[in-house]
């Protein structure tokens, strides 16, 4: 386990966010959070939220499973070889989701020397009265960690997108605590009020993804590897462990060493060599797909 500070740790690239051979393309990208956010908004087309802009052919749906930043950039260059900051038509953006806006922004911030990480949880500003699955950027502003939603345009939302309040976007661990305390209904957390994917298992999944992201393992939104069964099958020991994860992942720098230890050393939490992927790019009968970071 490294003894480096959180700021040093999150200022360096992960194997997923490292642009590798495309590093030079970042030289003309803005180095501030607002400029980077506007850049990534021109690079990613949300696979359902932005389909009104470009009704992409079905064969492009598989782009949503592009895990590594170099592969994302490679695809962008295939679609339009101009600089990343140049205006693009919707058909020359990669088909992705909130995770992809975020992972590109995190990659660009780290390249600029700004400590940054992905956070997985739920936003209340997409549907009134409902917490929708979402991924945002958390970056070091020089004195504290600040949330930024790099996907959305400020003119369409009533939340300050470059400084999102922590009661408007809540991390997976906070959602777990709210529901455990009876302060929220777990069925109000998911993909939307009319979508059946919601509830306890969904909340646990986002808490696991958030723990992974805090360890610079930026997973795809539809991947699961721990505590993915029914809530009633959890043992008292499981609940104690999950309560602990929820607490430490909200502690800021004070939790850094512990969430690093949990993801590395706790057998029930660490990422196995092969894990499950439930990608919406595949038919239900094909799922889950066995995946590996290798």
N, C-alpha and C positions, 0 to 999 in steps of 0.2 A: 504494500500500500504506500502510495506516495505521500510525503509530508508537505507537498507544495500547497500554497494557499488556493482557495476557490477561484480567486481572480486569475491567477496564473493558469490553473487547470482549464478553465473555460475560455481562456484567450487562445488556446491552441486547438487545432483541428482534430476531429475524430477520424477514424478510417472511413466513416460515412460522409462527413462534411468536407473532407479534404478535396479541393478541386483538381489536385494532381497536375496533369499536363495542361490543364486549362487555367492555371493560376494567372497567367498573363492577361486573361480576359477580364479579370477583376480590376486591373489597373485604371480603367476608365469609369468604373462604377463609383457612385458617391460613397463616402465613408461615414455619413451620419445616418441615424435610424430612419428619418423621414425619406431621405433620398434612396436608401436601400429598399425600404418598403415599396416605394413607387416603382423601383426597378423590377422587383420580383412580381409585382402585380401585372407587369407587361410580359412576363415569361411563363406564367402558369394559367391554364384554363381549368376552372373547377369542373369536375366531371359531371355534376348535375346542376350546380348553382349557376354556372356560366354557359350552359348549353344553349341558352337563348341567343348567345352571341355567335355561336358556331355549332351547328348540328353535326358534329364530327362522325365519320363512319365508324361502324362497330369495331372494326379491326384496330382502331386506335385506343380502345378502352384499356388495353393491356398496359398502356403507358403509366397508369396509376400505380403499378407495382415497381416502378423504377426506384430502387432503394438508394443508390449511391449518387452523390452530387456529380462526379465526372460523367456518369451515364446520363444524368439529366441534361447536362450541358452538351454532351455529344448529340443527343436527340435534338436539342434546340438548334445546334449548328447545322444539322441535317435539314431542318425546317427553314432556317434563315441564318445564313453564315455571317450576318452583320454583327456589330458589337452588341453586347447584352443590353446596353442602355438605349439602343435605338428603338423607336416605336415599332411594334409588331402588330400585324393583323391577328385576330383571334385564331385563325387556322395555323399560324406558325408558332403558337405557344404549345408547351407540353401539356397533355391532359393529366391533371393531378388533383390534389385536394389540399385542405388546410395544412397538412403535414409538409407538403412540398413547398408552399409559400414560406413556411417557417424554416425548413431545413436549408433552403437557399439563403434566406436572410441571416440565419445563424452562421452559415459558412462565410458570407460576405463580411459580417461583423467581426468574426474571428480573424479573417484576413486583414482587416483594418486595425487589429490589435485590441478590439473591444471584447471583453468577456461576455459570452452569450451562450444560451442553452434553450432547448425546446421544453415547453411545459404542456402536459396533456391533462385535459379536464373538460369543463363545460362552461358555455357562455349563455347568459340570459338575454342577450340582445338580438337574437335571431327570431325568437317566437315568444310572445308575451306569456309569462307564467310557466315557461318550460326551460330546462337547462339542456342545451344541445351540445353534443359531442364536438370538441374543437381542440385545436393545437395552436399555441401562440408562442411568441418569442419572449424570453426574459433576458434582459441585458443589464450590465453594470453601467450606471450613468455617471460614475465617478464617486458616488457616495452611498448608493443603495441599489438594490435590484428592482428593475422597473419592467412592467409587462407592456408589450406592444403587439397589436394585432396587425401583422404585415399583409394580411390578405384583403382586408376590406377598405373601402373608400370612405373617408370621413363624412362626405356629404350625404351618405345614405343611412347613417347610424347615429343614435343619440348617445354614444359612448365616446370618450376621447381615445381614439385608436392608438395614439403613440404613448399613452400613459393610462392603460386600462385599469380601473379600480379593481381591487381584489375581491369585491363583493359582486362584480359583474362577470368576471371570469374566475371560476374557482377550480383549483387543481383537484385531481382525483381523490387525494387524501381528505380534502375538505368536504367533498361530496359524501364520502364514506362516513365521516364524523357527523355531518348534519343528519343523515338518515339513521345512523346508529343511535343518535340522541332523540330521535322522534321529531326533529325540527323540520324534516322534509320527507316527502314521499319518494321512495326510490323509483317509482314508475314515472316520475317527472324528469328523469335523467336518461337520455338516449339520443336517437337520431331524429326525433320529432314526435309530436303528439299523435300523429296518424301512422307512425311506423312501429311495428311490434318489437324492434330491437331496443330494449330499455331494461332498467331495473338493476338489481343487486349485482348480477354477473357482469353487466356492462360497466358499472361503477368500479368493480374490482379490476376489470381489464384496464381501465384508464389509470387506475392507481399503479398498476404494474408497469404500464408504458411510461408513466411519469417517473417512476423510480429508475427505469432503464435510461430515460433521457437525461436524468441527473447524473448518470454514469456515462454520459456521452455515447450511448447506444441508441440512436434515433430510429426506433422501429416504425414500420408501417402501421397505419391506424387499425388494420384488421388482423393483427397478429396476437396470439395468446399462447401462454406457456405455463401459467400458474393460477391456481384457484379459479378455475373456469367452470366449476360445477354448480349445482343448486346451493343456495344460501344455507338451507337446512342440513346439508351434508358437512358443513364446516364444524370442526371440533372446537372445544373451548381454547385449546392451544393455538389453533389457526386464527381464531378471533383475536386473541391476545397479540399475536404477531402482526396481524393486519392493522389493529389499532395502533401498534407501535410504528408501523410504516407510515400510516396516515399522519401521526404526530411529527415524526422527524422530517418528513418531506415538506413540512411547512415551517421549519425552524430557521430557514435562511442559512447563513454561514455556520451557525451553531450545529446544524445537523449534518454538515458535509462529511465528516469522518464516518458517521454512523450509516448514512445511506450508501456510502462507498462500501462499507463492510457488509451490509446486508446483501447487496447485489452480488458481491464476490464470494461471501462465505456461507450464507444461509441457503441450505439445499432446497428449501421450498420456494425460494425467490429467484435464484440465479437462472440465467438464460441457458437452457440446454443446447446441445449441439444441433438438435432438430426440434423445431417448434411448429405450431399450426398457423396457417394463413387462411383467412376466410374472405378472400378478395372478391369484391363485387364484379370483378372482370370475368369471373367464372360462374358457370351454372351451379345451382345448389347441389346437384348430384355429384359434382366434381370436388366438393369441399369436405373436410379441410385439406389444404395442400401442405405436404411436409416441406418445410423451408429450412435453410441454413445460411448463416451469415458468410460462411466460407464460399 
